[in-house]
Amino acid sequence: MTDLVLKEETYDRFVVLYDLVGLVGEGIATESALASSARLSQDVVRQMLAFMLGQGYIRTTPSNGEFRITALGSDLLREFLGMRRFLS
């Protein structure tokens, strides 16, 4: 059996994604609101949201000049919770 080794950067990105998912679950659904709530730059939030959108984890719709998250993928929270438990 091989050991799973994650770079610190990979783990940090996962934690950011997990936190963003939690905020979306609380109803914070725009890029600017997520950046403010997570205390991250909008560039970082935009990059993470692009990844989540590309993976089918979220769906968005245009809203006042930016995109608003309208739905989380059905398995997203379960997958993230499982991975979070695995990494801790």
Jmol script that loads the backbone (N, CA, C; Angstrom):
load data "model"
ATOM      1  N   MET A   1       0.848  -1.176   0.000  1.00  0.00           N
ATOM      2  CA  MET A   1       0.000   0.000   0.000  1.00  0.00           C
ATOM      3  C   MET A   1       0.892   1.237   0.000  1.00  0.00           C
ATOM      4  N   THR A   2       0.555   2.204  -0.822  1.00  0.00           N
ATOM      5  CA  THR A   2       1.362   3.419  -0.889  1.00  0.00           C
ATOM      6  C   THR A   2       0.780   4.489   0.016  1.00  0.00           C
ATOM      7  N   ASP A   3       1.649   5.351   0.480  1.00  0.00           N
ATOM      8  CA  ASP A   3       1.204   6.471   1.304  1.00  0.00           C
ATOM      9  C   ASP A   3       0.763   7.613   0.402  1.00  0.00           C
ATOM     10  N   LEU A   4      -0.290   8.269   0.795  1.00  0.00           N
ATOM     11  CA  LEU A   4      -0.753   9.445   0.064  1.00  0.00           C
ATOM     12  C   LEU A   4      -0.015  10.653   0.619  1.00  0.00           C
ATOM     13  N   VAL A   5       0.692  11.337  -0.249  1.00  0.00           N
ATOM     14  CA  VAL A   5       1.429  12.524   0.174  1.00  0.00           C
ATOM     15  C   VAL A   5       0.851  13.719  -0.569  1.00  0.00           C
ATOM     16  N   LEU A   6       0.365  14.677   0.187  1.00  0.00           N
ATOM     17  CA  LEU A   6      -0.175  15.892  -0.409  1.00  0.00           C
ATOM     18  C   LEU A   6       0.775  17.040  -0.131  1.00  0.00           C
ATOM     19  N   LYS A   7       1.020  17.821  -1.146  1.00  0.00           N
ATOM     20  CA  LYS A   7       1.798  19.028  -0.928  1.00  0.00           C
ATOM     21  C   LYS A   7       0.983  19.959  -0.046  1.00  0.00           C
ATOM     22  N   GLU A   8       1.681  20.778   0.702  1.00  0.00           N
ATOM     23  CA  GLU A   8       0.986  21.723   1.578  1.00  0.00           C
ATOM     24  C   GLU A   8       0.061  22.628   0.767  1.00  0.00           C
ATOM     25  N   GLU A   9       0.507  23.022  -0.424  1.00  0.00           N
ATOM     26  CA  GLU A   9      -0.308  23.883  -1.283  1.00  0.00           C
ATOM     27  C   GLU A   9      -1.617  23.198  -1.672  1.00  0.00           C
ATOM     28  N   THR A  10      -1.557  21.905  -1.977  1.00  0.00           N
ATOM     29  CA  THR A  10      -2.761  21.153  -2.338  1.00  0.00           C
ATOM     30  C   THR A  10      -3.722  21.095  -1.166  1.00  0.00           C
ATOM     31  N   TYR A  11      -3.204  20.832   0.016  1.00  0.00           N
ATOM     32  CA  TYR A  11      -4.045  20.784   1.209  1.00  0.00           C
ATOM     33  C   TYR A  11      -4.675  22.146   1.468  1.00  0.00           C
ATOM     34  N   ASP A  12      -3.883  23.218   1.336  1.00  0.00           N
ATOM     35  CA  ASP A  12      -4.406  24.570   1.543  1.00  0.00           C
ATOM     36  C   ASP A  12      -5.529  24.880   0.571  1.00  0.00           C
ATOM     37  N   ARG A  13      -5.368  24.491  -0.681  1.00  0.00           N
ATOM     38  CA  ARG A  13      -6.424  24.729  -1.676  1.00  0.00           C
ATOM     39  C   ARG A  13      -7.686  23.947  -1.317  1.00  0.00           C
ATOM     40  N   PHE A  14      -7.504  22.731  -0.860  1.00  0.00           N
ATOM     41  CA  PHE A  14      -8.663  21.936  -0.466  1.00  0.00           C
ATOM     42  C   PHE A  14      -9.408  22.610   0.676  1.00  0.00           C
ATOM     43  N   VAL A  15      -8.670  23.107   1.660  1.00  0.00           N
ATOM     44  CA  VAL A  15      -9.297  23.777   2.801  1.00  0.00           C
ATOM     45  C   VAL A  15     -10.057  25.011   2.333  1.00  0.00           C
ATOM     46  N   VAL A  16      -9.478  25.770   1.410  1.00  0.00           N
ATOM     47  CA  VAL A  16     -10.166  26.953   0.870  1.00  0.00           C
ATOM     48  C   VAL A  16     -11.441  26.530   0.156  1.00  0.00           C
ATOM     49  N   LEU A  17     -11.365  25.489  -0.669  1.00  0.00           N
ATOM     50  CA  LEU A  17     -12.563  25.000  -1.360  1.00  0.00           C
ATOM     51  C   LEU A  17     -13.630  24.572  -0.362  1.00  0.00           C
ATOM     52  N   TYR A  18     -13.219  23.854   0.655  1.00  0.00           N
ATOM     53  CA  TYR A  18     -14.160  23.384   1.671  1.00  0.00           C
ATOM     54  C   TYR A  18     -14.835  24.566   2.359  1.00  0.00           C
ATOM     55  N   ASP A  19     -14.047  25.585   2.703  1.00  0.00           N
ATOM     56  CA  ASP A  19     -14.605  26.767   3.358  1.00  0.00           C
ATOM     57  C   ASP A  19     -15.567  27.514   2.441  1.00  0.00           C
ATOM     58  N   LEU A  20     -15.223  27.617   1.159  1.00  0.00           N
ATOM     59  CA  LEU A  20     -16.117  28.283   0.210  1.00  0.00           C
ATOM     60  C   LEU A  20     -17.435  27.526   0.084  1.00  0.00           C
ATOM     61  N   VAL A  21     -17.357  26.211   0.047  1.00  0.00           N
ATOM     62  CA  VAL A  21     -18.579  25.396  -0.021  1.00  0.00           C
ATOM     63  C   VAL A  21     -19.444  25.641   1.209  1.00  0.00           C
ATOM     64  N   GLY A  22     -18.823  25.719   2.377  1.00  0.00           N
ATOM     65  CA  GLY A  22     -19.573  26.001   3.604  1.00  0.00           C
ATOM     66  C   GLY A  22     -20.267  27.345   3.546  1.00  0.00           C
ATOM     67  N   LEU A  23     -19.584  28.354   3.028  1.00  0.00           N
ATOM     68  CA  LEU A  23     -20.183  29.686   2.907  1.00  0.00           C
ATOM     69  C   LEU A  23     -21.346  29.680   1.921  1.00  0.00           C
ATOM     70  N   VAL A  24     -21.168  28.969   0.809  1.00  0.00           N
ATOM     71  CA  VAL A  24     -22.263  28.862  -0.167  1.00  0.00           C
ATOM     72  C   VAL A  24     -23.461  28.178   0.476  1.00  0.00           C
ATOM     73  N   GLY A  25     -23.201  27.147   1.267  1.00  0.00           N
ATOM     74  CA  GLY A  25     -24.275  26.452   1.976  1.00  0.00           C
ATOM     75  C   GLY A  25     -25.024  27.361   2.936  1.00  0.00           C
ATOM     76  N   GLU A  26     -24.354  28.420   3.409  1.00  0.00           N
ATOM     77  CA  GLU A  26     -24.989  29.389   4.303  1.00  0.00           C
ATOM     78  C   GLU A  26     -25.697  30.503   3.537  1.00  0.00           C
ATOM     79  N   GLY A  27     -25.670  30.434   2.205  1.00  0.00           N
ATOM     80  CA  GLY A  27     -26.387  31.418   1.401  1.00  0.00           C
ATOM     81  C   GLY A  27     -25.531  32.548   0.859  1.00  0.00           C
ATOM     82  N   ILE A  28     -24.235  32.510   1.093  1.00  0.00           N
ATOM     83  CA  ILE A  28     -23.331  33.519   0.539  1.00  0.00           C
ATOM     84  C   ILE A  28     -22.935  33.018  -0.842  1.00  0.00           C
ATOM     85  N   ALA A  29     -23.436  33.679  -1.890  1.00  0.00           N
ATOM     86  CA  ALA A  29     -23.345  33.040  -3.196  1.00  0.00           C
ATOM     87  C   ALA A  29     -22.770  33.903  -4.318  1.00  0.00           C
ATOM     88  N   THR A  30     -22.214  35.076  -4.008  1.00  0.00           N
ATOM     89  CA  THR A  30     -21.572  35.850  -5.062  1.00  0.00           C
ATOM     90  C   THR A  30     -20.074  35.901  -4.816  1.00  0.00           C
ATOM     91  N   GLU A  31     -19.349  36.117  -5.886  1.00  0.00           N
ATOM     92  CA  GLU A  31     -17.889  36.140  -5.795  1.00  0.00           C
ATOM     93  C   GLU A  31     -17.399  37.186  -4.793  1.00  0.00           C
ATOM     94  N   SER A  32     -17.954  38.390  -4.867  1.00  0.00           N
ATOM     95  CA  SER A  32     -17.494  39.452  -3.966  1.00  0.00           C
ATOM     96  C   SER A  32     -17.848  39.153  -2.513  1.00  0.00           C
ATOM     97  N   ALA A  33     -19.030  38.599  -2.272  1.00  0.00           N
ATOM     98  CA  ALA A  33     -19.430  38.255  -0.903  1.00  0.00           C
ATOM     99  C   ALA A  33     -18.570  37.120  -0.354  1.00  0.00           C
ATOM    100  N   LEU A  34     -18.252  36.147  -1.198  1.00  0.00           N
ATOM    101  CA  LEU A  34     -17.382  35.049  -0.767  1.00  0.00           C
ATOM    102  C   LEU A  34     -15.976  35.554  -0.448  1.00  0.00           C
ATOM    103  N   ALA A  35     -15.454  36.438  -1.298  1.00  0.00           N
ATOM    104  CA  ALA A  35     -14.114  36.986  -1.065  1.00  0.00           C
ATOM    105  C   ALA A  35     -14.067  37.743   0.253  1.00  0.00           C
ATOM    106  N   SER A  36     -15.094  38.523   0.507  1.00  0.00           N
ATOM    107  CA  SER A  36     -15.156  39.300   1.747  1.00  0.00           C
ATOM    108  C   SER A  36     -15.286  38.383   2.966  1.00  0.00           C
ATOM    109  N   SER A  37     -16.171  37.411   2.889  1.00  0.00           N
ATOM    110  CA  SER A  37     -16.416  36.507   4.019  1.00  0.00           C
ATOM    111  C   SER A  37     -15.219  35.611   4.318  1.00  0.00           C
ATOM    112  N   ALA A  38     -14.541  35.160   3.278  1.00  0.00           N
ATOM    113  CA  ALA A  38     -13.404  34.254   3.459  1.00  0.00           C
ATOM    114  C   ALA A  38     -12.086  35.009   3.631  1.00  0.00           C
ATOM    115  N   ARG A  39     -12.155  36.329   3.505  1.00  0.00           N
ATOM    116  CA  ARG A  39     -10.951  37.184   3.596  1.00  0.00           C
ATOM    117  C   ARG A  39      -9.889  36.750   2.587  1.00  0.00           C
ATOM    118  N   LEU A  40     -10.349  36.546   1.358  1.00  0.00           N
ATOM    119  CA  LEU A  40      -9.467  36.180   0.258  1.00  0.00           C
ATOM    120  C   LEU A  40      -9.604  37.216  -0.847  1.00  0.00           C
ATOM    121  N   SER A  41      -8.624  37.268  -1.732  1.00  0.00           N
ATOM    122  CA  SER A  41      -8.740  38.167  -2.876  1.00  0.00           C
ATOM    123  C   SER A  41      -9.777  37.603  -3.840  1.00  0.00           C
ATOM    124  N   GLN A  42     -10.357  38.493  -4.637  1.00  0.00           N
ATOM    125  CA  GLN A  42     -11.341  38.022  -5.610  1.00  0.00           C
ATOM    126  C   GLN A  42     -10.688  37.125  -6.653  1.00  0.00           C
ATOM    127  N   ASP A  43      -9.406  37.336  -6.944  1.00  0.00           N
ATOM    128  CA  ASP A  43      -8.707  36.470  -7.899  1.00  0.00           C
ATOM    129  C   ASP A  43      -8.640  35.031  -7.403  1.00  0.00           C
ATOM    130  N   VAL A  44      -8.344  34.858  -6.118  1.00  0.00           N
ATOM    131  CA  VAL A  44      -8.280  33.510  -5.543  1.00  0.00           C
ATOM    132  C   VAL A  44      -9.662  32.869  -5.564  1.00  0.00           C
ATOM    133  N   VAL A  45     -10.673  33.624  -5.154  1.00  0.00           N
ATOM    134  CA  VAL A  45     -12.042  33.097  -5.154  1.00  0.00           C
ATOM    135  C   VAL A  45     -12.464  32.754  -6.575  1.00  0.00           C
ATOM    136  N   ARG A  46     -12.153  33.612  -7.530  1.00  0.00           N
ATOM    137  CA  ARG A  46     -12.510  33.366  -8.931  1.00  0.00           C
ATOM    138  C   ARG A  46     -11.858  32.075  -9.425  1.00  0.00           C
ATOM    139  N   GLN A  47     -10.593  31.859  -9.073  1.00  0.00           N
ATOM    140  CA  GLN A  47      -9.881  30.644  -9.482  1.00  0.00           C
ATOM    141  C   GLN A  47     -10.537  29.398  -8.874  1.00  0.00           C
ATOM    142  N   MET A  48     -10.875  29.456  -7.603  1.00  0.00           N
ATOM    143  CA  MET A  48     -11.501  28.313  -6.936  1.00  0.00           C
ATOM    144  C   MET A  48     -12.893  28.036  -7.507  1.00  0.00           C
ATOM    145  N   LEU A  49     -13.652  29.094  -7.759  1.00  0.00           N
ATOM    146  CA  LEU A  49     -14.990  28.910  -8.321  1.00  0.00           C
ATOM    147  C   LEU A  49     -14.918  28.352  -9.737  1.00  0.00           C
ATOM    148  N   ALA A  50     -13.926  28.786 -10.514  1.00  0.00           N
ATOM    149  CA  ALA A  50     -13.754  28.250 -11.866  1.00  0.00           C
ATOM    150  C   ALA A  50     -13.473  26.750 -11.812  1.00  0.00           C
ATOM    151  N   PHE A  51     -12.647  26.331 -10.864  1.00  0.00           N
ATOM    152  CA  PHE A  51     -12.373  24.903 -10.692  1.00  0.00           C
ATOM    153  C   PHE A  51     -13.649  24.156 -10.327  1.00  0.00           C
ATOM    154  N   MET A  52     -14.397  24.686  -9.354  1.00  0.00           N
ATOM    155  CA  MET A  52     -15.623  24.019  -8.906  1.00  0.00           C
ATOM    156  C   MET A  52     -16.651  23.949 -10.028  1.00  0.00           C
ATOM    157  N   LEU A  53     -16.745  25.010 -10.826  1.00  0.00           N
ATOM    158  CA  LEU A  53     -17.671  25.029 -11.955  1.00  0.00           C
ATOM    159  C   LEU A  53     -17.245  23.998 -12.998  1.00  0.00           C
ATOM    160  N   GLY A  54     -15.945  23.952 -13.280  1.00  0.00           N
ATOM    161  CA  GLY A  54     -15.422  22.994 -14.255  1.00  0.00           C
ATOM    162  C   GLY A  54     -15.642  21.546 -13.852  1.00  0.00           C
ATOM    163  N   GLN A  55     -15.640  21.281 -12.550  1.00  0.00           N
ATOM    164  CA  GLN A  55     -15.855  19.924 -12.049  1.00  0.00           C
ATOM    165  C   GLN A  55     -17.338  19.581 -11.916  1.00  0.00           C
ATOM    166  N   GLY A  56     -18.206  20.560 -12.158  1.00  0.00           N
ATOM    167  CA  GLY A  56     -19.641  20.322 -12.023  1.00  0.00           C
ATOM    168  C   GLY A  56     -20.131  20.389 -10.593  1.00  0.00           C
ATOM    169  N   TYR A  57     -19.304  20.941  -9.692  1.00  0.00           N
ATOM    170  CA  TYR A  57     -19.690  21.026  -8.286  1.00  0.00           C
ATOM    171  C   TYR A  57     -20.697  22.145  -8.026  1.00  0.00           C
ATOM    172  N   ILE A  58     -20.691  23.166  -8.879  1.00  0.00           N
ATOM    173  CA  ILE A  58     -21.621  24.281  -8.696  1.00  0.00           C
ATOM    174  C   ILE A  58     -22.246  24.659 -10.032  1.00  0.00           C
ATOM    175  N   ARG A  59     -23.357  25.355  -9.951  1.00  0.00           N
ATOM    176  CA  ARG A  59     -24.001  25.951 -11.122  1.00  0.00           C
ATOM    177  C   ARG A  59     -24.153  27.435 -10.826  1.00  0.00           C
ATOM    178  N   THR A  60     -24.022  28.255 -11.865  1.00  0.00           N
ATOM    179  CA  THR A  60     -24.104  29.696 -11.652  1.00  0.00           C
ATOM    180  C   THR A  60     -25.060  30.346 -12.637  1.00  0.00           C
ATOM    181  N   THR A  61     -25.431  31.589 -12.320  1.00  0.00           N
ATOM    182  CA  THR A  61     -26.232  32.412 -13.210  1.00  0.00           C
ATOM    183  C   THR A  61     -25.746  33.852 -13.065  1.00  0.00           C
ATOM    184  N   PRO A  62     -25.763  34.646 -14.156  1.00  0.00           N
ATOM    185  CA  PRO A  62     -25.333  36.042 -14.046  1.00  0.00           C
ATOM    186  C   PRO A  62     -26.246  36.823 -13.101  1.00  0.00           C
ATOM    187  N   SER A  63     -25.645  37.708 -12.295  1.00  0.00           N
ATOM    188  CA  SER A  63     -26.413  38.516 -11.353  1.00  0.00           C
ATOM    189  C   SER A  63     -25.656  39.809 -11.066  1.00  0.00           C
ATOM    190  N   ASN A  64     -26.200  40.923 -11.511  1.00  0.00           N
ATOM    191  CA  ASN A  64     -25.593  42.237 -11.261  1.00  0.00           C
ATOM    192  C   ASN A  64     -24.116  42.301 -11.648  1.00  0.00           C
ATOM    193  N   GLY A  65     -23.785  41.842 -12.821  1.00  0.00           N
ATOM    194  CA  GLY A  65     -22.423  41.951 -13.311  1.00  0.00           C
ATOM    195  C   GLY A  65     -21.462  40.880 -12.825  1.00  0.00           C
ATOM    196  N   GLU A  66     -21.900  39.990 -11.961  1.00  0.00           N
ATOM    197  CA  GLU A  66     -21.058  38.864 -11.561  1.00  0.00           C
ATOM    198  C   GLU A  66     -21.920  37.614 -11.492  1.00  0.00           C
ATOM    199  N   PHE A  67     -21.292  36.496 -11.255  1.00  0.00           N
ATOM    200  CA  PHE A  67     -22.046  35.247 -11.227  1.00  0.00           C
ATOM    201  C   PHE A  67     -22.458  34.890  -9.815  1.00  0.00           C
ATOM    202  N   ARG A  68     -23.681  34.424  -9.696  1.00  0.00           N
ATOM    203  CA  ARG A  68     -24.224  33.980  -8.413  1.00  0.00           C
ATOM    204  C   ARG A  68     -24.361  32.464  -8.464  1.00  0.00           C
ATOM    205  N   ILE A  69     -23.929  31.803  -7.418  1.00  0.00           N
ATOM    206  CA  ILE A  69     -24.041  30.348  -7.357  1.00  0.00           C
ATOM    207  C   ILE A  69     -25.491  29.990  -7.066  1.00  0.00           C
ATOM    208  N   THR A  70     -26.051  29.152  -7.904  1.00  0.00           N
ATOM    209  CA  THR A  70     -27.463  28.796  -7.754  1.00  0.00           C
ATOM    210  C   THR A  70     -27.669  27.392  -7.209  1.00  0.00           C
ATOM    211  N   ALA A  71     -26.673  26.532  -7.327  1.00  0.00           N
ATOM    212  CA  ALA A  71     -26.845  25.156  -6.844  1.00  0.00           C
ATOM    213  C   ALA A  71     -25.493  24.512  -6.610  1.00  0.00           C
ATOM    214  N   LEU A  72     -25.444  23.662  -5.618  1.00  0.00           N
ATOM    215  CA  LEU A  72     -24.270  22.822  -5.389  1.00  0.00           C
ATOM    216  C   LEU A  72     -24.540  21.464  -6.012  1.00  0.00           C
ATOM    217  N   GLY A  73     -23.510  20.845  -6.554  1.00  0.00           N
ATOM    218  CA  GLY A  73     -23.659  19.499  -7.076  1.00  0.00           C
ATOM    219  C   GLY A  73     -24.139  18.565  -5.980  1.00  0.00           C
ATOM    220  N   SER A  74     -24.917  17.586  -6.323  1.00  0.00           N
ATOM    221  CA  SER A  74     -25.563  16.735  -5.325  1.00  0.00           C
ATOM    222  C   SER A  74     -24.577  16.003  -4.414  1.00  0.00           C
ATOM    223  N   ASP A  75     -23.441  15.604  -4.947  1.00  0.00           N
ATOM    224  CA  ASP A  75     -22.484  14.833  -4.150  1.00  0.00           C
ATOM    225  C   ASP A  75     -21.369  15.683  -3.555  1.00  0.00           C
ATOM    226  N   LEU A  76     -21.380  16.977  -3.832  1.00  0.00           N
ATOM    227  CA  LEU A  76     -20.258  17.820  -3.445  1.00  0.00           C
ATOM    228  C   LEU A  76     -19.982  17.810  -1.955  1.00  0.00           C
ATOM    229  N   LEU A  77     -20.976  18.091  -1.159  1.00  0.00           N
ATOM    230  CA  LEU A  77     -20.748  18.167   0.285  1.00  0.00           C
ATOM    231  C   LEU A  77     -20.322  16.826   0.858  1.00  0.00           C
ATOM    232  N   ARG A  78     -20.942  15.752   0.393  1.00  0.00           N
ATOM    233  CA  ARG A  78     -20.569  14.422   0.880  1.00  0.00           C
ATOM    234  C   ARG A  78     -19.115  14.103   0.510  1.00  0.00           C
ATOM    235  N   GLU A  79     -18.714  14.415  -0.725  1.00  0.00           N
ATOM    236  CA  GLU A  79     -17.338  14.173  -1.153  1.00  0.00           C
ATOM    237  C   GLU A  79     -16.356  15.005  -0.339  1.00  0.00           C
ATOM    238  N   PHE A  80     -16.682  16.269  -0.119  1.00  0.00           N
ATOM    239  CA  PHE A  80     -15.785  17.139   0.625  1.00  0.00           C
ATOM    240  C   PHE A  80     -15.689  16.712   2.083  1.00  0.00           C
ATOM    241  N   LEU A  81     -16.791  16.331   2.677  1.00  0.00           N
ATOM    242  CA  LEU A  81     -16.753  15.877   4.070  1.00  0.00           C
ATOM    243  C   LEU A  81     -15.920  14.608   4.205  1.00  0.00           C
ATOM    244  N   GLY A  82     -16.080  13.689   3.268  1.00  0.00           N
ATOM    245  CA  GLY A  82     -15.296  12.459   3.286  1.00  0.00           C
ATOM    246  C   GLY A  82     -13.814  12.735   3.127  1.00  0.00           C
ATOM    247  N   MET A  83     -13.465  13.627   2.221  1.00  0.00           N
ATOM    248  CA  MET A  83     -12.065  13.962   2.012  1.00  0.00           C
ATOM    249  C   MET A  83     -11.501  14.699   3.219  1.00  0.00           C
ATOM    250  N   ARG A  84     -12.295  15.564   3.816  1.00  0.00           N
ATOM    251  CA  ARG A  84     -11.830  16.304   4.999  1.00  0.00           C
ATOM    252  C   ARG A  84     -11.524  15.325   6.140  1.00  0.00           C
ATOM    253  N   ARG A  85     -12.398  14.335   6.341  1.00  0.00           N
ATOM    254  CA  ARG A  85     -12.159  13.332   7.381  1.00  0.00           C
ATOM    255  C   ARG A  85     -10.902  12.519   7.074  1.00  0.00           C
ATOM    256  N   PHE A  86     -10.728  12.181   5.799  1.00  0.00           N
ATOM    257  CA  PHE A  86      -9.575  11.393   5.382  1.00  0.00           C
ATOM    258  C   PHE A  86      -8.272  12.147   5.636  1.00  0.00           C
ATOM    259  N   LEU A  87      -8.274  13.457   5.386  1.00  0.00           N
ATOM    260  CA  LEU A  87      -7.057  14.250   5.528  1.00  0.00           C
ATOM    261  C   LEU A  87      -6.738  14.609   6.968  1.00  0.00           C
ATOM    262  N   SER A  88      -7.741  14.575   7.842  1.00  0.00           N
ATOM    263  CA  SER A  88      -7.474  14.994   9.225  1.00  0.00           C
ATOM    264  C   SER A  88      -7.021  13.846  10.103  1.00  0.00           C
TER     265      SER A  88
END
end "model"
wireframe off; spacefill off
backbone 0.3
color backbone group
